[in-house]
Amino acid sequence: MRKTFVSVCCLFCLVLLVRNFEASVKKEDTFVTVSAGAIDRRETVVEFALPKQFVAKGYALHDESGKLIPLQIDSEHRATFVLPELKAKSSTRYRLEEYTPNRASSGNDVQLLRDGDRLSIKIGGRQVLGYQAQPSQPPSANIKPIFKRGGYIYPVYSPSGRNVTDDYPPDHYHHHGIWFAWTKTEFEGRHPDFWNMGDGTGTVLFDELDQTWSGPVDAGFKARNSFVDVSAPTAKTVLDEEWQVVVYSVGQGSKPYTMFDLVSTQKLKTPDPLVLPEYRYGGMGYRGPREWLPKDNFFFLTSEGKDRNDGNGTRAKWCHMSGKVDGQITGIAILDHPSNFRAPQPIRINPDQPFFCYSPSVMGEWKIDPGMTYTSRYRYIVSDGPPNKEELDRMWNDYANPPEVTVSGKQ
């Protein structure tokens, strides 16, 4: 009896401790402290976890000057905001409070719209990108149905409204804006090619949209794809893939740019591994606009200062591609997250076409094993004008080494 009484008392005390902890971080007296770390911050996307009493609705961060910064909270209690500026080795403290849109909205809310099989995302009414869910219709009748593909990003626009992507280009019908596929593979003794769909051995199929959202800080979606081995006696799904695409409300200043993230998560559907032998491309692909052709009209620059002549097969934290569209230089940089497998990942720079790929297979054979989750993270910066290496280095550091965040109760 004494043991039972002690156990009940201990349980009661534990409940009180948990309640006291939750009460110490109430919505009405919550503070968020952000530490810049070793680098200067400017328009930095900051993410952090909040206690469960915070639900997905409108909040803002109130700084010492009285300015309100929109804070977006998702269904998993993850909070996101854009840090305007913070010098290296300094910190700033915000009070978290509920807000109404007319108090904290900047007029640059991010909106996701759906029209049948297509999604489009806009910032303040300006088109940023589109997403093709179900397989698209080829633009020409002479393109065979085997090349039909869904589950890719197209188009992508610069701040001036110029498209920096292509779809079904005449020289490579299987190139589609921004997409993901593996090329040289081994699976159950076969060699399905999920990239070169015209070979008829593999393909990637869109499955379903799981989630879409809009907000003052970001808009995006989660979608699922299947990597299908068509060379099997009966078509067989090898990989399940989830995409998460997020567009952020940034880049509205004197030097405008657009920024969005893509996270691909892949898992095996079978007890057999997918082997990826050494090969020169395969993975996250990007196809630039046909206006950049011929090759003398477009340019590559990597984080290591390399270009088309010496960059292919090298490793890079980021790669920028640019050329003229409607007579104006415009371009896109793709940033490789340091958590990616074999980061900084090797790159494929096509010598003749405006094509780029991050591909870990360049460094040798590897495989996706049963029970393994293969995650790839990339950030995209789209802007008009030539590349600014110093600014892209800063943006990569922001992406790779985000600020530290501490959430506390009233002090």
C-alpha positions as CSV (number, residue, x, y, z in Angstrom):
1,M,0.0,0.0,0.0
2,R,2.8,2.4,0.9
3,K,4.5,1.6,-2.5
4,T,1.3,2.4,-4.4
5,F,0.9,5.7,-2.4
6,V,4.5,6.7,-3.3
7,S,4.0,5.8,-7.0
8,V,0.8,7.9,-7.1
9,C,2.6,10.8,-5.5
10,C,5.4,10.6,-7.9
11,L,3.0,10.5,-10.9
12,F,1.2,13.5,-9.4
13,C,4.5,15.4,-9.1
14,L,5.5,14.5,-12.7
15,V,2.1,15.8,-14.0
16,L,2.6,19.1,-12.0
17,L,6.2,19.4,-13.5
18,V,4.9,19.0,-17.1
19,R,2.1,21.5,-16.5
20,N,4.5,24.0,-14.9
21,F,6.8,23.6,-17.9
22,E,4.0,24.2,-20.4
23,A,2.7,27.1,-18.4
24,S,6.2,28.7,-18.4
25,V,5.9,29.0,-22.2
26,K,2.5,30.4,-22.6
27,K,1.3,32.1,-25.8
28,E,0.9,35.4,-24.1
29,D,4.5,35.6,-22.7
30,T,6.7,33.7,-25.2
31,F,10.0,35.1,-26.3
32,V,12.1,34.1,-29.3
33,T,15.8,34.8,-29.2
34,V,17.8,34.5,-32.5
35,S,21.6,34.3,-32.5
36,A,23.4,35.1,-35.8
37,G,26.4,33.0,-35.2
38,A,29.6,33.7,-37.2
39,I,28.1,35.3,-40.3
40,D,26.0,38.4,-41.1
41,R,22.4,37.6,-41.7
42,R,20.1,39.3,-44.3
43,E,16.6,38.1,-45.3
44,T,17.4,34.7,-43.6
45,V,14.7,32.0,-43.4
46,V,14.5,30.9,-39.8
47,E,12.7,27.7,-38.6
48,F,12.2,26.4,-35.1
49,A,9.9,24.3,-33.1
50,L,7.2,25.7,-30.8
51,P,5.3,24.1,-27.9
52,K,2.1,22.2,-28.8
53,Q,-0.3,24.9,-27.6
54,F,0.6,26.9,-30.7
55,V,-1.6,26.1,-33.6
56,A,-1.4,26.8,-37.3
57,K,-2.8,30.3,-37.4
58,G,-1.6,33.9,-37.4
59,Y,1.2,35.0,-35.2
60,A,3.9,37.7,-35.4
61,L,7.2,38.5,-33.8
62,H,7.3,41.9,-32.1
63,D,10.8,43.5,-32.0
64,E,12.1,46.2,-29.7
65,S,11.2,48.9,-32.2
66,G,7.6,47.9,-32.3
67,K,7.8,46.3,-35.8
68,L,5.8,43.1,-36.4
69,I,7.4,40.3,-38.4
70,P,4.9,37.6,-39.7
71,L,5.4,34.2,-38.2
72,Q,3.9,31.1,-39.9
73,I,3.2,28.0,-37.9
74,D,2.4,24.6,-39.6
75,S,0.3,21.7,-38.3
76,E,3.5,20.1,-36.7
77,H,4.2,23.3,-34.6
78,R,7.1,24.3,-36.8
79,A,7.4,28.1,-37.0
80,T,9.0,30.0,-39.9
81,F,9.8,33.7,-40.3
82,V,12.2,35.8,-42.3
83,L,14.9,37.5,-40.3
84,P,15.4,41.0,-41.9
85,E,19.0,41.6,-40.7
86,L,21.4,40.6,-37.9
87,K,25.1,41.2,-37.7
88,A,27.5,38.3,-37.0
89,K,28.0,37.3,-33.3
90,S,25.0,39.3,-32.2
91,S,21.5,38.3,-31.2
92,T,18.0,39.8,-31.1
93,R,14.9,39.0,-29.0
94,Y,11.3,39.0,-30.1
95,R,8.0,38.7,-28.3
96,L,5.6,36.3,-29.9
97,E,2.0,37.4,-30.2
98,E,-1.1,36.7,-32.2
99,Y,-1.8,39.1,-35.1
100,T,-4.3,40.1,-37.7
101,P,-3.1,40.2,-41.3
102,N,-3.6,44.0,-41.7
103,R,-1.1,44.5,-38.8
104,A,1.8,42.3,-39.9
105,S,1.3,41.5,-43.6
106,S,3.8,43.1,-45.9
107,G,1.7,42.8,-49.0
108,N,4.0,40.1,-50.3
109,D,2.1,37.0,-49.0
110,V,2.8,33.8,-50.9
111,Q,-0.2,32.2,-52.5
112,L,-0.6,28.7,-54.0
113,L,-3.3,28.3,-56.6
114,R,-4.5,25.0,-58.2
115,D,-5.9,24.7,-61.8
116,G,-6.6,21.0,-62.6
117,D,-3.4,19.1,-62.7
118,R,-1.2,22.2,-62.3
119,L,-0.2,24.3,-59.3
120,S,1.1,27.8,-59.4
121,I,2.8,29.9,-56.7
122,K,2.8,33.7,-56.6
123,I,4.3,36.3,-54.3
124,G,2.2,39.4,-54.0
125,G,0.5,38.4,-57.3
126,R,3.8,37.8,-59.2
127,Q,4.1,34.4,-60.7
128,V,7.1,32.4,-59.3
129,L,6.8,28.9,-60.4
130,G,4.4,26.1,-61.6
131,Y,4.2,22.5,-60.8
132,Q,2.9,19.8,-63.2
133,A,1.2,17.0,-61.2
134,Q,-0.3,14.5,-63.6
135,P,1.6,13.8,-66.9
136,S,1.6,16.8,-69.2
137,Q,0.7,16.8,-72.8
138,P,3.7,17.1,-75.1
139,P,3.8,20.3,-77.1
140,S,4.2,18.5,-80.4
141,A,2.3,15.5,-82.0
142,N,5.6,14.0,-83.1
143,I,6.7,13.4,-79.4
144,K,5.9,9.8,-78.5
145,P,3.6,9.2,-75.5
146,I,6.4,7.4,-73.7
147,F,7.9,10.8,-73.0
148,K,4.9,12.1,-71.1
149,R,5.9,12.9,-67.6
150,G,4.4,14.5,-64.4
151,G,5.7,15.4,-61.0
152,Y,8.1,18.3,-62.0
153,I,8.5,22.0,-61.6
154,Y,7.9,24.1,-64.7
155,P,8.0,27.0,-65.4
156,V,10.2,29.1,-63.1
157,Y,10.2,32.8,-63.5
158,S,12.8,35.5,-62.7
159,P,11.6,38.6,-60.8
160,S,11.2,40.4,-64.2
161,G,8.9,37.6,-65.4
162,R,11.3,35.7,-67.7
163,N,11.1,31.9,-67.8
164,V,14.4,30.3,-66.9
165,T,13.3,26.7,-67.6
166,D,12.3,24.5,-70.5
167,D,9.9,21.6,-71.0
168,Y,10.2,18.8,-73.7
169,P,13.2,20.6,-75.4
170,P,13.7,19.3,-79.0
171,D,17.1,17.9,-78.2
172,H,16.0,16.1,-75.0
173,Y,12.3,15.3,-74.7
174,H,12.9,13.8,-71.3
175,H,14.1,17.1,-69.8
176,H,11.4,18.8,-67.7
177,G,12.2,22.1,-65.9
178,I,13.3,20.8,-62.5
179,W,12.9,17.1,-62.0
180,F,14.5,14.1,-60.2
181,A,15.4,10.7,-61.7
182,W,18.2,8.1,-61.6
183,T,19.9,7.0,-64.8
184,K,22.2,4.0,-64.5
185,T,20.8,1.5,-62.0
186,E,20.8,-2.2,-61.1
187,F,17.6,-3.7,-59.6
188,E,16.8,-7.5,-59.3
189,G,19.3,-8.2,-62.1
190,R,17.7,-5.6,-64.4
191,H,18.8,-2.0,-65.3
192,P,15.8,0.3,-65.3
193,D,16.7,3.8,-66.5
194,F,14.3,6.3,-64.8
195,W,15.9,9.2,-66.6
196,N,15.9,8.3,-70.3
197,M,12.2,7.4,-70.5
198,G,12.5,6.9,-74.3
199,D,14.4,3.6,-73.6
200,G,11.2,2.1,-72.1
201,T,12.9,0.5,-69.1
202,G,11.9,2.9,-66.3
203,T,9.7,5.9,-65.6
204,V,8.7,8.2,-62.7
205,L,4.9,8.6,-62.1
206,F,3.1,11.3,-60.1
207,D,0.9,9.7,-57.4
208,E,-0.8,12.3,-55.3
209,L,-0.7,15.7,-53.7
210,D,-0.7,15.3,-50.0
211,Q,-0.7,18.9,-48.8
212,T,-0.8,22.5,-50.1
213,W,-0.6,25.8,-48.2
214,S,-0.3,29.5,-48.5
215,G,0.8,32.2,-46.0
216,P,2.5,35.5,-45.2
217,V,5.9,33.8,-45.0
218,D,5.8,30.9,-47.4
219,A,3.6,28.7,-49.6
220,G,4.2,25.2,-50.9
221,F,3.1,21.6,-51.3
222,K,3.9,18.0,-50.6
223,A,3.6,15.5,-53.4
224,R,4.4,11.8,-54.0
225,N,5.9,10.1,-56.9
226,S,6.8,6.4,-57.8
227,F,9.9,5.2,-59.6
228,V,8.7,2.3,-61.7
229,D,10.7,-0.5,-63.2
230,V,9.0,-1.0,-66.6
231,S,11.5,-3.6,-67.7
232,A,10.2,-6.1,-65.1
233,P,7.8,-8.9,-66.3
234,T,5.1,-6.9,-64.6
235,A,5.8,-3.1,-64.0
236,K,7.2,-2.8,-60.4
237,T,7.5,0.2,-58.1
238,V,11.0,0.5,-56.8
239,L,11.0,3.7,-54.9
240,D,8.4,5.9,-53.2
241,E,9.4,9.6,-53.3
242,E,8.0,12.6,-51.5
243,W,8.6,16.1,-52.7
244,Q,8.3,19.2,-50.4
245,V,8.5,22.5,-52.3
246,V,8.5,25.8,-50.4
247,V,8.6,29.3,-51.8
248,Y,9.5,32.1,-49.4
249,S,8.5,35.7,-49.3
250,V,11.9,37.3,-49.8
251,G,13.8,39.3,-52.4
252,Q,11.5,42.3,-52.8
253,G,14.2,44.9,-52.3
254,S,16.3,46.9,-54.8
255,K,18.0,43.8,-56.1
256,P,15.0,41.4,-56.3
257,Y,15.3,37.6,-56.4
258,T,13.1,34.6,-55.8
259,M,14.0,31.7,-53.4
260,F,12.5,28.3,-53.0
261,D,13.5,24.9,-51.5
262,L,13.1,21.4,-52.8
263,V,13.4,18.4,-50.5
264,S,13.2,14.9,-52.0
265,T,12.8,11.9,-49.7
266,Q,13.0,8.4,-51.3
267,K,12.3,5.0,-49.7
268,L,12.5,1.5,-51.2
269,K,9.2,-0.4,-51.9
270,T,10.9,-3.7,-52.1
271,P,13.3,-5.9,-50.0
272,D,16.0,-5.6,-52.7
273,P,18.4,-2.7,-52.8
274,L,18.6,-0.2,-55.7
275,V,22.2,-0.1,-56.8
276,L,23.5,3.0,-58.5
277,P,26.8,2.4,-60.3
278,E,29.3,5.1,-61.1
279,Y,27.9,7.3,-63.8
280,R,28.2,10.9,-65.1
281,Y,24.7,12.1,-64.4
282,G,21.4,11.2,-62.6
283,G,19.7,12.8,-59.7
284,M,18.3,16.4,-59.4
285,G,18.1,17.8,-62.9
286,Y,17.6,21.3,-64.3
287,R,17.0,22.4,-67.9
288,G,17.5,26.0,-68.9
289,P,15.4,27.8,-71.6
290,R,16.0,27.1,-75.2
291,E,16.6,30.9,-75.7
292,W,20.0,30.3,-74.1
293,L,21.1,28.2,-77.2
294,P,23.5,27.9,-78.8
295,K,26.0,27.3,-76.1
296,D,27.9,30.6,-76.5
297,N,24.7,32.3,-75.2
298,F,24.7,30.7,-71.7
299,F,27.2,30.4,-68.9
300,F,28.0,28.4,-65.8
301,L,29.8,29.5,-62.6
302,T,30.3,27.3,-59.6
303,S,31.2,28.1,-56.0
304,E,34.7,27.0,-56.7
305,G,35.0,29.5,-59.6
306,K,34.7,26.9,-62.4
307,D,32.8,27.2,-65.6
308,R,31.7,25.0,-68.5
309,N,35.3,24.4,-69.5
310,D,36.6,23.0,-66.2
311,G,33.5,22.5,-64.0
312,N,32.0,19.2,-65.2
313,G,32.5,16.4,-62.7
314,T,33.8,18.7,-60.0
315,R,32.1,19.2,-56.6
316,A,30.3,22.5,-55.8
317,K,28.3,24.1,-53.0
318,W,26.4,25.9,-55.6
319,C,26.2,26.3,-59.4
320,H,24.8,29.3,-61.3
321,M,23.5,29.2,-64.9
322,S,22.6,32.3,-66.9
323,G,21.9,33.6,-70.3
324,K,19.7,36.1,-72.2
325,V,16.0,35.8,-72.3
326,D,14.2,38.6,-74.3
327,G,17.5,40.4,-74.5
328,Q,18.2,40.5,-70.8
329,I,20.6,38.4,-68.7
330,T,18.7,36.2,-66.2
331,G,19.7,33.1,-64.3
332,I,19.3,30.6,-61.5
333,A,21.6,29.2,-58.8
334,I,21.1,25.8,-57.3
335,L,22.5,25.4,-53.8
336,D,23.5,21.9,-52.4
337,H,22.8,21.4,-48.7
338,P,25.7,20.0,-46.7
339,S,23.6,17.2,-45.3
340,N,23.2,15.7,-48.7
341,F,25.0,12.4,-49.5
342,R,28.5,13.1,-50.7
343,A,28.1,16.8,-50.2
344,P,29.3,19.0,-51.8
345,Q,27.9,16.8,-54.6
346,P,29.6,16.3,-58.0
347,I,27.9,18.2,-60.8
348,R,27.2,17.4,-64.5
349,I,27.6,20.4,-66.8
350,N,26.5,19.6,-70.3
351,P,29.1,20.9,-72.9
352,D,26.4,22.0,-75.4
353,Q,22.9,22.3,-73.8
354,P,21.8,24.5,-70.9
355,F,21.5,21.4,-68.6
356,F,22.8,20.8,-65.1
357,C,22.6,18.0,-62.6
358,Y,23.7,17.3,-59.0
359,S,24.7,13.6,-59.1
360,P,26.4,11.6,-56.3
361,S,26.9,8.7,-58.7
362,V,29.8,10.6,-60.3
363,M,32.0,9.6,-57.3
364,G,31.4,5.9,-57.6
365,E,28.8,3.1,-56.9
366,W,26.4,3.4,-54.0
367,K,23.0,2.0,-53.2
368,I,19.7,2.7,-51.5
369,D,19.1,-0.2,-49.0
370,P,15.8,-1.5,-47.5
371,G,14.8,0.6,-44.5
372,M,17.0,3.5,-45.6
373,T,15.6,7.0,-46.3
374,Y,17.5,8.9,-48.9
375,T,17.0,12.6,-48.6
376,S,18.2,15.4,-50.9
377,R,17.9,19.1,-50.2
378,Y,18.4,21.9,-52.6
379,R,17.7,25.7,-52.6
380,Y,17.1,27.7,-55.7
381,I,17.9,31.4,-56.2
382,V,16.4,33.1,-59.3
383,S,17.4,36.6,-60.3
384,D,18.0,38.9,-63.3
385,G,21.5,40.0,-64.2
386,P,24.9,38.2,-64.0
387,P,25.8,36.1,-60.9
388,N,27.2,37.7,-57.8
389,K,29.6,35.2,-56.3
390,E,29.9,37.0,-52.9
391,E,26.2,37.1,-52.5
392,L,25.7,33.5,-53.5
393,D,28.4,32.4,-51.0
394,R,26.5,34.4,-48.3
395,M,23.2,32.8,-49.2
396,W,24.7,29.3,-49.2
397,N,26.1,30.0,-45.7
398,D,22.7,31.1,-44.6
399,Y,21.2,27.8,-45.9
400,A,23.9,25.6,-44.6
401,N,24.4,27.2,-41.2
402,P,21.1,28.7,-40.0
403,P,20.8,31.0,-37.0
404,E,20.3,29.4,-33.5
405,V,16.9,30.0,-31.9
406,T,15.8,29.8,-28.3
407,V,12.2,29.9,-27.1
408,S,11.6,30.9,-23.5
409,G,8.9,32.1,-21.2
410,K,8.6,35.6,-19.5
411,Q,11.8,36.7,-17.9
